[in-house]
Amino acid sequence: MYQLTRVCKPSRARLVHLGIGIRPPLLKPLPSRRLATDALTPPKPSRPRPQIPTEPLPRSRLLSRILLVAKYTGLATLSSTFGILLLGAGIFIHDAFTYTNKDVHRVPVLPLALHPEQGGPKNLPIVRALVDDVEDDEAKKLLNKPKLVIIGGGWGAVSILQTLAPGDWHVTVVSPETFTTFTPLLPSAAVGTVQVRSLVEPLRKIVARLRGHFVDAKAIDLVMSERLVELETLTSTGEPQRIYLPYDKLIIACGSTSSTHGIQGLEQCFQLKTISDAQAIRRRILDNFETASLPTTTPEERKRLLSFVVCGGGPTGVETAAEIYDFCQEDIVNYYPKICREEVSIHVIQSREHILNTYSEAISKYAEEKFRRDNVDLVTSARVSAVHPDHVVYTVRSPDGTITTHKIPTNFVLWSTGIAMNPFTRRVSALLPNQVHKKAIEVDAHLRVKGAPLGDVYAIGDCATIETSVVSHLLELVDEADKNKDGKIDFDEFDFMVASIKHRIPMAESQLQKVRNLFDLYDSDADNNLSLNELCTLLEEIGNKITALPATAQVASQQGKYLGKKLSQLAKKREVLEANGIQDLDEAVSKPFRYTHLGSLAYIGNAAVFDLGNLSFMGGLLAMYAWRSIYWSEQVSARTRFLLMMDWIIRGVWGRDLSRL
């Protein structure tokens, strides 16, 4: 059936000689004749040809990476799409349940709220009831609670509102501003780094947690004998109107104003304490640059318009100067004529030898070096003598005592040098004979106003200062410590007196560490006793060494939290304490206020400094982001946190807003 077919021409011997193997001959089937019997024989199954395994071609590394990126990009796109759809569905569901008609018909209102009675020393309307006192069941429950009136809406007031327990007090907040402001970022708002809306939170939303009330008014006077605070409101025609608001407890937290130091021409200056101040500064800065860009502006006038003077080297002044510098470097140079950036000059006038003098020495030197690199003119050991519409006059005292007078042409002056009483705190201080402090209302360690009825009036924040005078308690301390009534204080009695001083004035603890050494130092006649004269000298010098707390947001916030917790405890234990005849309720429910310094920080232009007591930290972008993180976490609400974050992102991507509104 098969025949052999020669597949190679070379002979077999030749192939063997070459060492090449001989393949078996291929058999070709020959045509054959089929017999009839072959049809009956089943065909033999053919053997399957063995499959030779083939390896896949190796995929290139670039193709693998492209496919991997495409895979995760697709997943990210799908998840983002799903997230957006889910968010949209959530907003839709929220709107479906929010945009509903609420029945506000036949709202109950007390007749006394619509027609208040007249009374008080000036026969003014006494607002004993508010229009929303009985609008629902929860409001009715608070109607008979003790009335807590808070004057102001700053850091201290907001901390009280966030700490008070709901349902204990009938709370009313009085403020001429309807919002609270995050003041540390006002320099940023003044140049458009952040928007002013990102720094404010409505007071009505904050007080709503306590079902409290808000009165848009300004405190004018105080009648402590009748527990009435006089307020000034505006009618629908803009006319001022005076009313009385009753209180059971009054908290003064209305802040302060800038100190003038008797300088002439301060009406030409800007301050930076409110949102209105930041908006006015922003308008002036943009006006100056727009006018300086005109071809008709002379070179001398352009230099004057682009000269920015900051009076005060504290945190507010330093941060404002840094923000103006950043604004010029990052925005003015890109969108205004280059000559405007070239002609800009920034001056910081400081009365002390260093800026940021309340911080550590290392931080002051770092900030000064940063400003020198940025060509910011630092004028230290100088005092402003006058401010004119077109220039500032200041004097500099040289090391040898020589005083020279200098002048800076300018069209922008920021005044940020110290604090002073506002009209209401000045009035309260004048009503009390033992109020001798010139810048703030003096309070005791429980934050109660000295001279006011015990436990009726408190003061916190910039408008208050805790007493540091120990000698004013001399007679009381001697009466408590002089056990044998001999008119002298021995060491054991002095040791008892020291414990009493620490309790009355906690800030004196650092001056009363080595009691024995202190006793021996002032025992001038070495008779192991302190006479009244010796004791008076000792207490007076201790009081002079005590440093008052700074007027900062950190102090006001801690005081507000302390007072809020104490008032909550007082509301719960009042009946028991009064039943037992305890007069000093504050002393019974709480220890005196103790301030804990958490550190200070300041922004100095794409860099920041931190003074944490024994530790100082300063640096560039890393420190700046740490500074932002701290301020972001201290925001009043999640709404302002979100807005602030968006402002920083917008500023980083598109720059500051140059619109003049």
Secondary structure, DSSP 4 states (H G I P E B T S, - for coil): -EEE----SS-HHHHHHHTPPPPPPPEEEPP-PPPGGGGGSPPPPPPPPPPPP-PPPPPPHHHHHHHHHHHHHHHHHHHHHHHHHHHHHHHHHHHHHHS-----TT----HHHHSPEEETTTTEEE--S-TTTTSSHHHHHTTTSPEEEEE--SHHHHHHHHHSPTTS-EEEEEESSSEEE-GGGHHHHHTTSS-GGGGEEEHHHHHGGGT-EEEE-EEEEEETTTTEEEEEEE-TTS-EEEEEEE-SEEEE----EE--TT-BTGGGSB--SSHHHHHHHHHHHHHHHHHHTSTTS-HHHHHHHTEEEEE--SHHHHHHHHHHHHHIIIIIHHHS-HHHHHH-EEEEE-SSSSSSTTS-HHHHHHHHHHHHHTT-EEE-SEEEEEE-SSEEEEEEE-TTS-EEEEEEE-SEEEE---EE--HHHHHHHHHSTT---SSSEEE-TT-BBTTSSTTTEEE-GGGEEE---SGGGHHHHHHHH-SS-SS-EEHHHHHHHHHHHHHH-GGGGGG-S-HHHHHHHH-TT-SSEE-HHHHHHHHHHHHHHPPPPP--HHHHHHHHHHHHHHHHHHHHHHHHHHHTT-S-HHHHH-PPP------EEEE-SS-EEEE-SS-EEEESHHHHHHHHHHHHHT-SSHHHHHHHHHHHHHHHHH-------
